[in-house]
Amino acid sequence: VKVAISIRILAGGSYLDLMPLFDVSVARIYVVFDEFLHWVLKSFEFPLARCIQNEDWTALQAIAEPFSYGSNRILSGIIGALDGLAVRIHSPKLSEVSDPGNYFCRKGFFALNIQAICDHSKRFIWCYTSNKGSTHDSMAFTNSHLYSLLVTKVLALENKGFYLVGDTAYNLTPFLLVPYGSDDVRSDDTAMNDAFNYFLSSSRIHIECSFGELVRRWGILWRTLQ
């Protein structure tokens, strides 16, 4: 019953529907939902950081192999596609945070900046949720423990040829490939920069699809969160 209540909330169900359906009070619904979220967090681990920390090259290669198909193996070694998602929230109160204005994002609403990485099958293998809506994607990623881990393991990753892919919002690093800018593409008479961007995009697009499927599946994301 607790799982059923929680999945219905995640799917967009209202407590007004759940009260008569499961014969529970409003307070009980949210106690159950909180308990369910703790179950999920305690029993599930996003694997990417652990694989990098333990230098589990076999597991990382298993992630990278399907990514290479999208570019006919021109790009090999991709261990995830990175991007940010703005999750709409109500304006925080001054009693909750000291700087509610910093949660207002460039898209014109209050939000949390969620950084996430997926594999070729559009499964999320890492996420970081502790950024305010106004935080730039590049800074939001830099704030994460994964970024610090990547900096520590940069030589080992470079020797094995493993890296992430992201869009132009991120900075180019030895462990993160990003597209050439529009000026670099226009000034390149050989069109090689444009070709590189095409193949990079064919791998990076999986995170865009992952976000789309996440929001479409879970109706709780269709409305503003408290």
C-alpha positions in Angstrom: 0.0 0.0 0.0 2.8 2.4 0.8 4.5 1.7 -2.5 1.2 2.1 -4.4 0.5 5.5 -2.7 4.0 6.7 -3.4 4.1 5.7 -7.1 0.7 7.4 -7.6 2.1 10.6 -6.1 5.2 10.4 -8.3 2.9 9.8 -11.3 1.1 13.0 -10.5 -1.8 11.8 -8.3 -3.4 14.2 -5.9 -3.8 13.5 -2.1 -7.5 14.3 -2.7 -7.7 11.1 -4.8 -5.5 9.0 -2.5 -7.4 9.7 0.7 -10.6 7.9 -0.2 -8.8 5.3 -2.4 -6.6 4.1 0.4 -8.6 5.3 3.4 -5.7 7.4 4.8 -5.4 11.0 6.1 -3.4 13.7 4.3 -0.7 13.6 7.0 -0.4 9.8 6.6 0.0 10.1 2.8 3.1 12.4 3.2 4.6 10.3 6.0 4.3 7.3 3.7 5.8 9.1 0.8 8.7 10.3 2.8 9.3 6.8 4.1 9.2 5.5 0.5 11.8 8.0 -0.7 14.1 6.9 2.1 13.7 3.3 1.0 14.7 4.2 -2.5 17.7 6.3 -1.4 19.0 3.6 0.9 18.6 0.7 -1.5 19.7 2.3 -4.8 23.1 3.7 -5.8 24.0 5.6 -9.0 27.0 3.6 -10.2 29.2 6.0 -12.1 31.1 7.6 -9.2 31.8 4.3 -7.6 33.1 2.8 -10.9 35.5 5.8 -11.3 36.5 5.8 -7.6 37.3 2.0 -7.7 38.9 2.3 -11.2 36.5 -0.4 -12.4 37.6 -0.2 -16.1 35.5 -3.2 -17.1 32.3 -1.5 -15.9 33.2 1.8 -17.5 34.1 0.0 -20.8 30.6 -1.6 -20.7 29.1 1.9 -20.5 31.3 3.2 -23.2 30.9 0.5 -25.8 27.3 1.2 -26.8 28.0 4.9 -27.0 30.6 4.3 -29.8 27.9 2.8 -32.1 26.3 6.3 -32.6 29.4 7.6 -34.2 30.4 4.4 -36.0 33.2 4.1 -33.4 34.7 7.5 -34.4 34.2 8.5 -30.7 35.0 5.8 -28.3 35.4 6.0 -24.5 32.3 7.9 -23.6 31.2 7.0 -20.1 28.1 9.2 -19.9 26.2 12.2 -21.4 25.9 15.2 -19.1 23.3 18.0 -18.9 21.2 20.0 -16.5 17.5 20.1 -15.8 15.6 23.0 -14.3 13.0 21.5 -11.9 10.3 24.1 -11.2 9.7 24.9 -7.5 7.7 27.5 -5.5 9.6 30.5 -4.4 11.4 29.5 -1.2 10.6 31.6 1.9 13.1 33.7 3.8 12.5 31.4 6.8 13.7 28.5 4.7 16.7 30.0 2.8 18.7 33.2 3.1 18.7 34.0 -0.6 15.4 33.0 -2.3 16.1 35.2 -5.3 19.0 32.9 -6.3 16.5 30.1 -7.0 15.0 32.2 -9.9 16.5 30.7 -13.1 17.1 32.2 -16.6 14.0 30.5 -17.9 11.8 32.8 -15.8 10.8 30.6 -12.8 12.0 29.4 -9.5 13.9 26.1 -9.8 16.5 23.7 -8.7 19.4 23.0 -11.1 19.6 19.2 -11.4 22.8 17.9 -13.0 22.6 14.3 -14.3 24.5 11.8 -16.4 23.0 8.9 -18.4 24.3 6.0 -20.3 23.5 5.0 -23.9 20.3 3.3 -22.8 19.1 6.6 -21.2 19.4 5.2 -17.7 20.6 7.7 -15.1 24.0 6.7 -13.7 24.7 9.9 -11.7 22.8 13.0 -10.4 23.4 16.0 -8.3 20.5 18.1 -7.0 22.0 20.6 -4.6 22.2 23.7 -6.9 20.0 26.8 -7.0 18.1 27.6 -10.2 20.3 30.6 -11.1 23.5 28.5 -11.0 25.1 28.0 -14.4 25.4 24.4 -15.6 29.1 24.6 -15.7 29.3 25.9 -12.1 26.7 23.4 -10.9 28.8 20.5 -12.2 32.0 22.0 -10.8 30.3 22.1 -7.4 29.7 18.4 -7.4 31.7 15.6 -5.7 31.9 13.8 -9.0 33.8 16.7 -10.5 36.4 16.6 -7.7 36.7 12.9 -8.2 37.2 13.3 -12.0 40.0 15.9 -11.3 41.7 13.4 -9.0 41.4 10.5 -11.5 42.1 12.6 -14.6 45.4 10.9 -15.5 44.0 7.4 -15.1 40.9 8.3 -17.2 43.0 9.9 -19.8 45.3 6.8 -20.1 42.2 4.6 -20.5 40.6 7.0 -23.0 37.4 7.6 -20.9 35.5 10.9 -20.8 32.0 12.5 -20.6 30.2 14.5 -23.2 28.3 17.7 -22.6 27.0 20.8 -24.4 28.6 24.3 -24.8 27.4 25.3 -21.3 30.3 23.3 -19.9 34.0 23.9 -20.0 36.3 21.7 -22.0 38.5 19.5 -19.8 40.5 16.3 -20.3 37.5 14.3 -18.9 34.7 16.3 -20.6 34.3 16.9 -24.4 32.1 19.7 -25.5 31.2 21.0 -29.1 33.1 23.6 -31.0 31.4 27.0 -30.8 29.6 28.6 -33.7 32.5 30.8 -34.6 34.9 27.9 -34.8 32.4 26.0 -37.0 31.9 28.9 -39.4 35.6 29.7 -39.7 36.6 26.1 -40.4 36.8 25.6 -44.2 37.4 21.8 -43.9 34.0 21.4 -42.0 35.8 19.0 -39.6 34.6 21.0 -36.6 31.1 20.7 -37.8 31.5 16.9 -38.3 32.9 16.6 -34.8 29.9 18.4 -33.4 27.6 16.1 -35.3 29.1 12.9 -33.9 29.3 14.4 -30.4 25.7 15.4 -30.6 24.7 11.9 -31.6 26.0 10.7 -28.2 25.0 13.7 -26.1 21.4 13.6 -27.2 20.7 10.6 -25.0 20.6 12.8 -21.9 18.1 15.1 -23.6 15.9 12.1 -24.3 16.4 10.8 -20.7 15.1 14.1 -19.3 12.2 14.1 -21.7 11.2 10.5 -20.7 11.7 11.3 -17.0 9.3 14.3 -17.0 6.8 12.6 -19.3 6.6 9.5 -17.1 6.4 11.1 -13.7 3.6 13.6 -13.4 4.9 15.1 -10.2 7.3 17.0 -12.4 4.4 18.5 -14.4 3.6 21.0 -11.6 5.5 23.3 -9.4 7.1 21.5 -6.4 7.0 22.7 -2.8 
